[in-house]
Amino acid sequence: MTSMRISQLAERSGVPATTLRFYESAGLLSADRTPAGYRMYGEDAVDRLAFIGAAKHLGLALEEIGELVGVWEAGACRDVKADLRPRISARLAEAESRAAELAAFTASLRGALAHLDALPDRAGRCDPGCGFLAPGAGAAARGSSAPGAAALGAAVVSGEAAVSSGAPVSGGAAVSSGAGVSSGAAFSGGSRGGQPVDVVLSRGRRAAEREAERWRAVPVACSLSGDGLGERTDQWRDAVSGANRAALPEGLRLTLPVDRVARITELAAAEQACCPFFDFRLHLDGPYLHLEVRAPADGGALLTDLFGSAD
């Protein structure tokens, strides 16, 4: 049987060595050890990783993938098929539900845009008299009543602070409190009247409360691989270089200069698209940006690899 070191397996499979170590800790991949302590893998590890990768792209949770790998190892294809079918059916139902929400949200945005285009141009300030802030008219634009708003990151401004100018934001990153920002909204941070401003990558407060723990339930799986994963890792390490780090339950708090907010937010939104098990919370506090990052226990190794460990 061909034996490979971890670097060779990473090159053959396209799976980074850090992920291979994580899979081993999660019980998805096993390795022999040389007398010097080096990991050694057989040829079957390449097929196993291909199977794990296929399961990840179906949106299966890490625990489910472990169960499925056990069935796959038994060698009966019909058993894998029988085990996999209900799992895929469940994911399909979830995807169809999200698609319906997205379609409804798209329709509400079209209605809001049509209403906006129909308004007369006025030299004075906007007020409820113009109709745009009438009940229902601006709901889609505020993101407070449209289902699926988190999926698109509907523009939300709540509380007293409205944040503007900077880099685009997207995705459904978890919430804090204060001013909400979303996909297509550009912003940079600071403070208002000497008070900190929280930036929330989510929809309105009530919806945020329902979505706040979503990251705990999604699979610990990343859709990036190979060069894409390596590039994203380098981007994060550069973006958070020099940060002061403190441990949090299930994560880290990184304190950075506030002028990095646009870059950090853009990366957080991109990370949500490929690794939705990460929970990001940004707090703007005068000259400082506090970034809190959390992940389920299964994603702890990936969190440390991207963001480091507590000082």
Secondary structure, DSSP 4 states (H G I P E B T S, - for coil): ---B-HHHHHHHH---HHHHHHHHHTTS---EE-TT--EEB-THHHHHHHHHHHHHHTT--HHHHHHHHHHHHH--HHHHHHHHHHHHHHHHHHHHHHHHHHHHHHHHHHHHHHHHHHSPP-SS---GGGSTTSTTTSHHHHTSS-TTHHHHT-----SS----SSEEB-S-----SSEEE-BT-EE---EETTEEEEEEESS-HHHHHHHTTHHHHS-S--S--HHHHHHHHHHHHHHTTT-EEEEETTEEEEEEEGGGHHHHHHHHHHHHHH-TT-EEEEEEETTEEEEEEE--GGGHHHHHHHH----
